[in-house]
Structures are given as structure tokens and as C-alpha cells.
Amino acid sequence: MNKPLTPRLEKLFSELSPVDTFADVGCDHGYIAEKMLETNKCERAIITDISAECLNKAVKLLEKNFSGKFTAIVADGLKGVPKADEALIAGMGGEIICDILKNADHLPEKLVLQPMKNPEKVRQTAIELGYRLTRDYTFKDVKFYDVITAERGEDDYSPDELIFGRDNLRQKGSAFREFIGLKIKKLERAKMKAKAERAEEIVKRIEKYEEILG
């Protein structure tokens, strides 16, 4: 491998399971597909990107050592992509990830999702499409990120679990506590400048965050 994965990509890689066929949707440089093949965590990789230019970077990377073990497809998400056992969809807005899942020709048995925003919409969509969310938590690599893993099955999330993530509510890990703590501080500053009606709304949000932290 040319270079180690960033902490964010390493975290996503750690959530991927050994499978026969792995799909990296919006693969960018192809680093995770490369590591999946390099570590024999998959037999074959499918790499996709909506940009032919970006996809070509990943093709050049994988051709060095894995020619014949991957398929590269210029695609809008999973549209027109062969069936894979597992797919990674990361580094995109939550609404884009939702559209990719809803418009897929084939949905895999397992998903690893990392939305940049609107994770609650991703959770809801995955459940509606027949997935059980197996891992769902916040981690930090300079910024805060949500990672959601899902497998085929039924699930029932509460409203708070949809907003905050089930594992975050159950375990209250350090990254999640820091993330919510920063939100509270930001709201406290906003409250000092807000007019009465707005300030009352902010207080309710602060109280909700404090309740979530316990």
C-alpha cells in the first residue's frame, strides 16, 4: 500500500466485514478498496464514482497490484452497478446517501455509511429499506463523523435514536459527549444574544442535550 489510511478511513475500514465482493461507492482515490484487496478482506472490488476523472485516479492505484481483481464503473451511486455483498458509502451528504440507496439497482446485505450531515435521514431510510442498524456512533478525526453499519433485517428506532444514534445514547462515548458539549456551549452563547422568544427555544434545546448526556 502506498500510504497509510487516514484515521477516518481506518475507522471505516475497521467496520467492513470480509466478503466476496465489496463496493466502494464514490471511491475517490480508491484507498479503502486497495486495502480491502491487499488484506484479502474481499475477493473482488467494485469501485464507482460519478466523476470519470476521480474514478481514473482509483483505477491507476489499483492497477499497480490488483489488475483483474476490480471493476471500475462511472455511476451515480449504485445505479447500474452489479450486486455486491457489502458497500461503503462515505463522505457525502445524508440526503445524497438516501437517494443512492433508494435508487440502487441492487442493495447489498451489508452497508457501511458515513454521512457528512443529516445522519437521521440516513438511519430512517436504511430502516425503511429493510435494514437493521448494527453499529451507529460518533467518532472524531479533527471533525466529528457518524458511522452507521446496517445488515438486512428489521429494526425499530425511537425518535431520539434516529437523531443521535443508538450506540451514542447507550454508551455515550467520549467523541459523542464532546460533540454534544460543544453544541451546548454554542447554544449558550446564542442564548445570551437572543430575544426572549428565541432564547426560550434555545433553552429547551440545551435542556434536551443535557438530558441526552445524562
N, C-alpha and C positions, 0 to 999 in steps of 0.2 A: 504494500500500500504506500502511496506517495507521501501522505501526510496523515497525522492522527486526526480523528474526528474532533470537532468542537464539543464542549460539554453538552450543548443542546442536542447535537446529533448523536452523541454517545448515549444520552438518556433515551432517545427514541430507538436507537439500535437495541438497547437492552430490553425494550418491551416487545421486540419482534421475536416470533417463535420460529423454530426450524420447520421449514416447509419445502415442498417440491417446487412450486412456482410462486415467486414473490414479485409484486408490482410496486414500483416506486412512482407515484403519480405526481407530476410536477417535480421531476427528479433533480432539476438544477444541474449541478456538476457531476452527479452520479456517485457521490462518495459512499452513501449507505448501500446502494446496490453493489458497489465494489466490495465493501466489507462483508456483505451477506454471501457473496460468491467466494471471497477469499477465506472465510471461516467455515465454509461448507454449510452455512445455515440455510442455504437454498440450492437446489439443483439448477434452476434456471431463473433468470430475472427478466422482467418486462420493465422497461423504462419509458416513461411518457412525459411529454411537455407540450404545451400549446405553442411554444416557440421552437421552430426548427433550429434556430441559431443556438439556443440554450441546450437543446437535445444533442446537438452535434458535439458539444463540449463533453457530455457524458459518454457519448459513443467513442470518442477519441480516448478517454480514460479507460473504458472497459476493454477496448480492442487490444490494449497492450498485453493483457494476461488472460482475458476471458472471451476471446473470439469464438463464436459458435455457442456460447452459453447464455446469451441475452438477445432480446428482441427490442428494438427501438421503434417507437410509434409516435408521430406527431398527432396529438389528440387533445381534445377538450375534455379533460378529466378521464373517465373510464368509458367514454363513448367510442365504440369501435375497437375496444381493447379486449383481447381474449381473456377467458376466465383464469383467475389466479386464486391460489389458496389463501393468500394474505396480501393486503395492500396497505401501504403507508401513504397518507395524505397529510402533508405538513407545511407550515409556513404560509398558509393562505387565510383569508378572512373566513369566519364561520359560515357566512351565507354562501360563499363560493363552494365550500366543502359540502354544504347541504345540497346545493344544485348538482354537484358531481355525483353524490350518492343517489339522488332521485333520478338522474338521467343515465345512470350506468346501464350498459347492456348486460353486464354480469356483475353481481356483487359477491365478493369473496366470503369465506367462512369467518375470517378474522380481519379486523380493521385496527390500525393504529392511527389516531387522528390528533393533530396538534394545530388547533385554530389559533390565529393571532388575535381574534376578537369574537364576540358572540358565541362563547362555548355552550351557553344554554340552548341555543338553537341547534347546535350540532348534537347535543345529548338527546334532545327531543326527536330530531329527525332519525337518528340511529335507532332509537327505541321503536318509533313508528314503522321503520323498515324491517323490524323483526330481529333486532339485536339486543343482547344482554350486555350491559356495561360492566366489564370485569375489573378495570382499573380506571381511576378518574381522580387526578390530583394535580396540584400546582407545584412546579419546580422553578428554580432560579438559575439563570446563566446571564448575569448582568441584568437582564429583564426578567419578568415573570411570565411563565408559559403554563398552559394547561395541556396535559396529555390524557387522552381518552382511548382505552382499548376496549374493543367490543367483539363478541362472538355471537354466532347465531343462537337465538333463544328469546324468551320473553323476559321483560323487565318492567318494573313499576317504580318510577322516581317520584318523590314528593316535590312540591314546588321549590323548597329550599335546596334539595339535591340537584334539581335542574339548574338553578342559578349558581350554586357554589361548588358542586361536585361531591359525590357521596363520600369518597375517601377523605376529602378535606374536612367534612363535617364529623366523620367518625374519628379520625386520627389527629386532626389539627396540627399538621406538620409545620416545621419552622418556616418554610417558604410561604405557606398559606397564612400563617399568623403575621408574618412580616408584611405581606401583601395587604391584608385587611387592616393592619395597624396603620399603614401609610394612607389608606383610604380614609380612615377615621381622622387622621391629622389634617388631611386636605379638606375634609368637610368641616372640621373645627375652625380652620382659617376662613372658609367661605361663610360660615355662620356669623362670624364677627362683622362681616361687611354686608350681610343680607338684611333686607327689610323683614318686618315681623312675620308675614305670612310665609315667605320663603324660609326664614330661619326656623319656623316650626316644622316645616317639611324636612329640613336638614337634620334637625334634632331626632326626628323619627328614623331617619336613615342611620344616624350614628347609633341609636339605641338598638337597631336591628343588627348592625355589625358587632356591637358589643355582646349582644345575645348569642350570635354565632360563635364568637370566640369563647363564650362561657365565662 
